[in-house]
Amino acid sequence: MQIVSEYPHAVERHDLVWIPMRDGVHLCARLWLPSEAHGTPVPAILEYIPYRLRDGTVLRDAMHHHYFAGHGYASLRVDLRGSGESEGVLRDEYLEQELADGEDILAWMADQPWCDGNVGMIGISWGGFNGLQLAERRPKPLKAVVSVCSTDDRYADDVHYMGGCLLGDNLSWASTMFALNSLPPDPAVVGERWREMWRERLEGCGLWLSTWLEHPHRDAYWQHGSICENFAGVQAPVLAVSGWADGYSNAVPRLVEKLPGTCKGLIGPWSHKYPHLGQPGPAIGFLQECLRWWNHWLKGEACGVERDPALRVWMQDSMPPAARFEQRPGRWVAEPTWPSAHITPWRLPLAPGRLCLDDHSPSEQSALTVQSPLSCGLYAGKWCSYAAGPDLPLDQREEDGGSLVFDSPPLDETLEILGQPRVELALSADRPVAQVAVRLCDVAPDGRSTRITYGLFNLTHRDSHAAPSPLEPGQTYRVSVTMNDVAQAFPAGHRIRLSLSSSYWPLAWPAPEPVQLTIQVRNSALVLPVRPLRPEDAELRPFDEPQGAPPPISTPLEPATHRWDIRRELESDTATLEVIDDSGSLQLDETGMTTRTRAEERYSSRGQDFESIRGETHWECKRRRGDWQIRTVTRTVLTANARRFLLRASLEAFEGERQVYYRTWDCTIPRQLV
């Protein structure tokens, strides 16, 4: 990435900006301001997230917000209530309090002498969420949004549940926030009251995982903050962005289709990262794309954004399976409208062991059964790739021994798809609660199988996510399982593979007991969204090279480590996935703060013992400056039996070597058709 040091506008940085909320609480912000804004007000940009602006996202923040300010925008980075140095307690995601605070921030920004009253919001993940959520509330200053790696649907398309199945990332993400919420404000900023603020957080943040497990169905809890409940409310123009290796790519085409105002969609090959930092590559000049968006919608300049295609995506070429990709070969393609009239569904009926390319269902009536081992899913990778490796899915032949597999003949010519593949299934189960995992793979002539996309479906949700009902064992149901959106080329000579399994742990929590699925093959099919080659793709406007402002000077003290290990203990028939994510030790030279965070996650099962399923996380966070040292340790263990989830957790906090806080949780949560 090109580091840009000279800008059209001189930039001032204001490190401690305190913004009053309507209830008297003050939120901490950092402001990058074009110097001339004191005399000539300018539009403003807001990023509003809980990730600690002084010792968390400090490097990234400077790269973005200084860049925007250097191009004529007041750029503000605010920590949510209860995070960083902001006062109060952060009690959950996207609460009404957070959104009311967001409205107060926007109104405060518009009222400042350096702001001309026009405000845009940008954010990735949490910040992408609340940008959409605040837009739905229509605050007057908010004129445009850039939402990266976010969703319109907190239940059906977020880190918690997928197709009504409980995701393993639900535990992982809850543990992340459990750890971050345990950190105190900086005494150098808030003074002697830091201990009081810290204690308030430790006692008030709570165990979010318990709440999320108590809401396994689509209810008012998830509807709050899901703008799909009121797409019509979003009138501000939205640039929606994600990557195929991210967990939130599905929302982009849906927003382009459903939002009533202007919405442009962009999906690259990236994981959960901003596109100018995108991995797998190629990264793009995303900050320049943001400036085009801001210049048009906040300054009224003619930048051509309204002529951009509705949806622009990276059409991925075939690649051998790997847990990490540095680059993902392919090309940019675009659709002028979405849904696209250029894309047609191709129905491939299932036959025993094969996919029929001629759209003629087999005449024979065949019933195939599958009861997958609990180890089917160890090579699935992460629901959302945060690091673009080593958390991507490996060779799917490792999983197919426990699955029903249907292969096409080798393709005569290249096939490209864009959109959501789906599987139409006629099936039955021998238990009242069951799930099905479907995987679409690109199989090379040498047999290596790369997972292209997948879907999960809790079969008790066949009629409704809001009011699921048990299955009648042995009764045949017709269901449609939608896979994640994808853009993928299958080369000539390769085969298309569909794999079906009855579990997919640890990506998703298994059913309460062993389940055998029976598939009526004659009445089942794979449907692919086929996109023909379009000469117009070659004429697309190229993206600039990635740019950013210089990050603050920092000194690495210990290297970072990110490792995924799979262990099989043959004597006990135990399978374990262990994830180690150690940020290393980093000194932020400007403030003298040293940071370190180490996370360990373990997901295990034993044979076909469904009560042996176990997810365990352990986090240790450290902050140090001179004689001031704090450390927090959080542990979470989630297990289950057929009737309930069993959740145990603990939180320890240390000042120096002295333990200053300790709390445990022991929760029993009924399983409600999960």
URRANOR-V622130 format. One line per field, one symbol per residue. ss: DSSP state (H for helix, E for strand, C for the rest). phi: phi as a letter, one per 40 degrees, with the letter a starting at -180 (. if undefined). burial: # if it has 24 or more other C-alpha atoms within 12 Angstrom, else .. A space follows every 50 residues. Layout:
ss: ???
phi: ???
burial: ???
This chain:
ss: CEEECCCCCCEEEEEEEEEECCCCCEEEEEEEEEHHHHCCCEEEEEEEEC CCCCCCCHHHHHHHHHHHHHCCCEEEEEECCCCCCCCCCCCCCCCHHHHH HHHHHHHHHHCCCCEEEEEEEEEECHHHHHHHHHHHCCCCCEEEEEEECC CCCCCCECCCEECCEEEHHHHHHHHHHHHHCCCCCCHHHHHHHHHHHHHH HHHHCCCHHHHHHCCCCCCHHHHCCCHHHHHHHCCCEEEEEEECCCCCCH HHHHHHHHCCCCEEEEEECCCCCCHHHCCCECCCCHHHHHHHHHHHHCCC CCCCHHHCCCEEEEEECCCCCCCCCCECCEEEEEECCCCCCCEEEEEEEE ECCEECCCCCCCCCCCEEEECCCCCCCCCCCCCCCCCCCCCCCCCCHHHH CCCEEEECCCCCCCEEEEECCEEEEEEEECCCCCEEEEEEEEECCCCCEE EEEEEEEEHHHCCCCCCCCCCCCCCCEEEEEECCCEEEEECCCCEEEEEE ECCCCCCECCCCCCCCEEEEHHHCEEEEEEECCCHHHHHCCCCCCCEEEC CCCEEEEECCEEEEEEEEECCCCEEEEEEEEEEEEEEECCCCEEEEEEEE EEEEEECCEEEEEEEEEEEEEEEEECCEEEEEEEEEEEEECCCEEEEEEE EEEEECCEEEEEEEEEEEEECCCC
phi: .ccbbbbcbcbbbbcbbbbccccgcbbcbbbbbcdcccbbdbcbbbbbab cgccbbcdccdcccccccccbgbcbbbbcddgbfcccgbcbicfcddccc cdccccccccccccbcgbbbbbabgdcccccccccccfcdccbabbbbfb acbcccaaccbbfgcccccdcccdcccdccccccccdcbcgccccccccc cdcbcgbcddccccbcbcbcdcccgccccadcccbccbbbbabccccbcc cccccdccccccabbbbbccccacccbcbccccbcccccccdccdccbbg ccbgccccccabbcccccbccacabcbbdiacbabcbaccccbbcbcbcc bdgabcccgbcccccbbbbabccccchcbcgcdbccbfhcbcccdccccc cbbcbbbccdccacbbbahbcabcbbabbcbcbabbbbbbbbbcdcgcbb ccaaabacccccbaccbcacccdgccbbbbbcccdababbcdgcbcbbbb bcaacccbccccadbbcbbcccbbabbbccbccbdcccccccccccbacc cccbbcbbccbbabbbbbccccfbbbbbbbbbcgbbbcccbgcbbabbbb bbbaabfbccccdabbbabbbbbaafccababbbbbbbbabcbacbbbaa bbbbbgcccbaaabbabbbdcbfb
burial: ..........###..######....##########.#...########## #############################################.#### ##########.#.##################################### #####################################......#..#### ###.##############..########.##..################# #########.#######################################. ....#..##################.##..##########..#.###### #######...##....################################## .##########...##############################...### ############..##.#.##....##.#############..####### ################################..........#..##### #..........#####.......###############..#.######## ########################....##############..###### #####.....#.#...#.#.####
